[in-house]
Amino acid sequence: MSRYDAVYPRSIQDPEGFWAEAANDVHWFRRWDRVLDRSRAPFDRWFVGGKTNSCYNALDLHVERGRGEQLALIYDSPLAGVVRSFTYRELRDEVARVAGGLTSLGVGQGDRVIIYMPMIPEAVMAMLACARIGAIHSVVFGGFAAPELAKRIDDAKPKLVISASCGLDRAGKIDRLQAAARRGHRIVGGEAANVRVPSTAPDAGGAGTGPRSRLERCDERNQLA
């Protein structure tokens, strides 16, 4: 019998006990009062009364436990010929800066944020930053054109759209993501004032010197610098 064959039946027969045991491996700022609340089925609620943070568990906890100098993220772009790496400590600090930038723009717990970026480290930082402050993020594939992005903006009604000036597709062609983000926002009747673009080098796809991860202030052009 495989371990799966032994574990899976228990998760079905005793879901509360199974997931309570699994949750002990997660850091909690406040432990839950009840593992599973089925009083409003089918809208069940898990770990009622508990408080945790996925970004803290993914980054801060490792730093606090002595793994701060261990590599947490390696970005290797064969297309652009760029390799960048971040330790847990470096990634935590970068994510904290992004989170601070989002907070300064009025994004808070429960707000929705669309992330429309190339596959670069800053996209990961944006996701973790949203989790850090309790915002809900929706990742939109950077290859989508403005009309496809507009549909997702209309559905999510985000408080902010995080994008990049541009990216590289698989053929090495430059995609102008910032322009597409602004067009997408205008399609749904917005003024595109809530489209924020990290300050970058000539492209955000990894070519040249690559993007700078400094989302600390908002300048006159509504760009995060």
C-alpha positions as CSV (number, residue, x, y, z in Angstrom):
1,M,0.0,0.0,0.0
2,S,1.4,3.4,-0.9
3,R,1.4,6.3,1.5
4,Y,-1.3,8.0,-0.6
5,D,-3.6,5.0,-0.2
6,A,-3.2,5.3,3.5
7,V,-3.5,9.1,3.8
8,Y,-6.3,9.9,1.4
9,P,-9.0,7.8,3.1
10,R,-8.3,9.5,6.4
11,S,-8.7,12.9,4.7
12,I,-12.2,11.8,3.7
13,Q,-13.2,10.0,6.8
14,D,-11.8,12.6,9.3
15,P,-11.3,15.8,7.4
16,E,-11.2,18.0,10.6
17,G,-8.6,15.8,12.3
18,F,-6.6,15.4,9.1
19,W,-6.4,19.1,8.2
20,A,-5.9,20.2,11.8
21,E,-2.8,18.0,11.9
22,A,-1.6,19.4,8.6
23,A,-2.2,22.9,9.7
24,N,0.2,22.5,12.6
25,D,3.0,22.8,10.0
26,V,1.8,26.3,9.2
27,H,2.7,29.4,11.3
28,W,-0.4,31.0,12.9
29,F,-0.6,34.4,14.4
30,R,-3.8,33.2,16.1
31,R,-4.8,29.6,16.3
32,W,-8.2,28.7,15.0
33,D,-11.3,28.2,17.2
34,R,-12.8,25.6,14.9
35,V,-11.3,23.6,12.0
36,L,-14.5,23.3,9.9
37,D,-17.7,25.2,10.1
38,R,-20.5,23.6,8.0
39,S,-23.3,25.7,9.4
40,R,-23.8,27.4,6.1
41,A,-23.2,24.5,3.8
42,P,-22.3,24.3,1.0
43,F,-20.3,27.5,2.0
44,D,-18.1,25.8,4.5
45,R,-15.5,27.8,6.4
46,W,-12.1,26.4,7.4
47,F,-10.0,27.3,10.4
48,V,-12.6,29.7,11.8
49,G,-11.0,32.4,14.0
50,G,-7.5,31.6,12.9
51,K,-5.1,34.2,11.5
52,T,-2.2,33.4,9.3
53,N,-0.3,34.9,6.4
54,S,1.0,33.0,3.4
55,C,3.7,35.5,2.6
56,Y,5.0,35.3,6.1
57,N,5.1,31.5,5.9
58,A,6.8,31.6,2.5
59,L,9.5,34.1,3.4
60,D,9.8,35.6,6.9
61,L,9.6,32.3,8.7
62,H,12.6,30.9,6.8
63,V,14.6,34.0,7.6
64,E,13.7,33.8,11.3
65,R,14.7,30.1,11.3
66,G,18.2,30.8,10.0
67,R,17.7,30.1,6.3
68,G,17.9,33.8,5.2
69,E,20.9,33.3,3.0
70,Q,19.6,30.3,1.3
71,L,18.4,30.8,-2.3
72,A,14.6,31.2,-2.5
73,L,14.1,32.3,-6.2
74,I,16.2,31.7,-9.3
75,Y,15.2,33.5,-12.5
76,D,16.9,32.0,-15.6
77,S,15.8,33.4,-18.9
78,P,17.4,31.5,-21.9
79,L,15.6,33.9,-24.2
80,A,17.2,37.0,-22.7
81,G,20.3,35.4,-21.4
82,V,19.8,36.7,-17.9
83,V,20.1,34.9,-14.6
84,R,19.0,36.5,-11.3
85,S,18.8,35.0,-7.9
86,F,17.4,36.0,-4.6
87,T,17.9,34.7,-1.1
88,Y,15.0,34.4,1.3
89,R,16.2,37.6,3.0
90,E,16.6,39.5,-0.2
91,L,13.2,38.3,-1.5
92,R,11.5,39.2,1.8
93,D,13.0,42.7,1.7
94,E,12.0,43.3,-2.0
95,V,8.5,42.0,-1.3
96,A,8.2,44.3,1.7
97,R,9.1,47.2,-0.5
98,V,6.4,46.3,-3.0
99,A,3.9,45.8,-0.3
100,G,4.7,49.2,1.1
101,G,4.3,50.7,-2.4
102,L,0.9,49.1,-2.7
103,T,-0.2,50.3,0.7
104,S,0.9,53.9,-0.2
105,L,-1.4,53.6,-3.2
106,G,-4.4,52.7,-1.1
107,V,-4.5,49.0,-1.6
108,G,-5.5,47.1,1.6
109,Q,-7.0,43.9,2.9
110,G,-9.7,42.5,0.7
111,D,-8.9,44.8,-2.3
112,R,-8.5,43.1,-5.7
113,V,-5.3,43.6,-7.7
114,I,-4.6,42.4,-11.3
115,I,-1.0,41.4,-12.1
116,Y,-0.4,41.7,-15.8
117,M,3.4,41.1,-16.2
118,P,6.0,39.0,-17.9
119,M,7.5,36.0,-16.2
120,I,10.0,37.9,-14.2
121,P,10.9,38.0,-10.5
122,E,8.9,41.2,-10.0
123,A,5.7,39.2,-10.9
124,V,6.4,36.8,-8.0
125,M,7.1,39.8,-5.7
126,A,3.8,41.4,-6.7
127,M,1.9,38.2,-5.8
128,L,3.6,37.8,-2.5
129,A,3.2,41.5,-1.7
130,C,-0.6,41.2,-2.2
131,A,-0.6,38.2,0.1
132,R,1.4,40.1,2.7
133,I,-1.2,42.9,3.0
134,G,-4.2,40.7,2.5
135,A,-5.1,41.9,-1.0
136,I,-6.6,39.4,-3.5
137,H,-4.5,39.1,-6.7
138,S,-5.5,37.8,-10.1
139,V,-2.7,36.9,-12.5
140,V,-3.5,37.7,-16.1
141,F,-1.2,36.0,-18.7
142,G,1.1,38.7,-20.2
143,G,0.5,37.4,-23.7
144,F,-3.2,38.5,-23.6
145,A,-4.0,41.5,-25.7
146,A,-6.0,44.5,-24.5
147,P,-9.5,43.1,-25.2
148,E,-8.8,39.9,-23.2
149,L,-7.3,41.9,-20.4
150,A,-10.3,44.2,-20.4
151,K,-12.7,41.3,-19.8
152,R,-10.7,40.4,-16.7
153,I,-10.6,43.9,-15.5
154,D,-14.4,44.2,-15.9
155,D,-14.9,40.9,-14.0
156,A,-12.5,41.6,-11.1
157,K,-13.0,45.3,-10.9
158,P,-9.5,45.7,-9.3
159,K,-8.3,48.7,-7.3
160,L,-5.0,48.4,-9.1
161,V,-3.4,46.8,-12.2
162,I,0.3,46.1,-11.8
163,S,2.1,45.8,-15.2
164,A,5.5,46.3,-16.8
165,S,6.6,48.6,-19.6
166,C,7.2,45.6,-21.8
167,G,8.2,42.0,-22.1
168,L,9.6,39.4,-24.5
169,D,7.5,36.7,-26.2
170,R,8.9,33.3,-27.1
171,A,10.1,34.6,-30.5
172,G,12.0,37.5,-28.8
173,K,9.4,40.0,-29.9
174,I,8.8,42.9,-27.5
175,D,5.3,43.1,-26.1
176,R,4.2,46.6,-24.9
177,L,2.4,45.5,-21.8
178,Q,2.0,49.0,-20.3
179,A,0.2,50.3,-23.4
180,A,-2.0,47.1,-23.5
181,A,-2.9,47.6,-19.8
182,R,-4.0,51.2,-20.4
183,R,-6.0,50.3,-23.5
184,G,-7.6,47.4,-21.6
185,H,-8.6,49.7,-18.8
186,R,-10.1,52.3,-21.2
187,I,-12.1,49.6,-22.9
188,V,-14.1,49.0,-19.7
189,G,-14.5,52.8,-19.2
190,G,-11.7,53.4,-16.8
191,E,-9.2,56.3,-16.9
192,A,-6.2,53.9,-16.5
193,A,-5.1,56.0,-13.5
194,N,-4.9,52.8,-11.5
195,V,-2.5,51.1,-13.9
196,R,0.8,51.0,-12.1
197,V,4.0,50.1,-13.9
198,P,7.3,49.2,-12.1
199,S,10.2,51.4,-13.1
200,T,12.3,49.4,-15.4
201,A,15.3,49.4,-17.7
202,P,14.5,49.4,-21.5
203,D,12.6,46.1,-21.2
204,A,11.0,44.0,-18.4
205,G,11.8,40.7,-20.1
206,G,15.3,40.3,-18.8
207,A,17.3,41.7,-21.6
208,G,20.0,44.3,-21.0
209,T,20.4,45.2,-17.4
210,G,16.9,44.0,-16.5
211,P,14.2,45.5,-14.4
212,R,14.8,47.3,-11.1
213,S,12.7,46.1,-8.3
214,R,12.0,49.4,-6.5
215,L,8.3,50.0,-5.9
216,E,8.6,52.6,-3.2
217,R,6.9,55.8,-4.5
218,C,4.4,57.0,-7.1
219,D,5.7,59.6,-9.6
220,E,3.9,62.1,-11.8
221,R,3.1,59.5,-14.4
222,N,1.5,57.0,-12.0
223,Q,4.5,54.7,-12.2
224,L,6.0,52.9,-9.3
225,A,9.6,53.8,-9.0
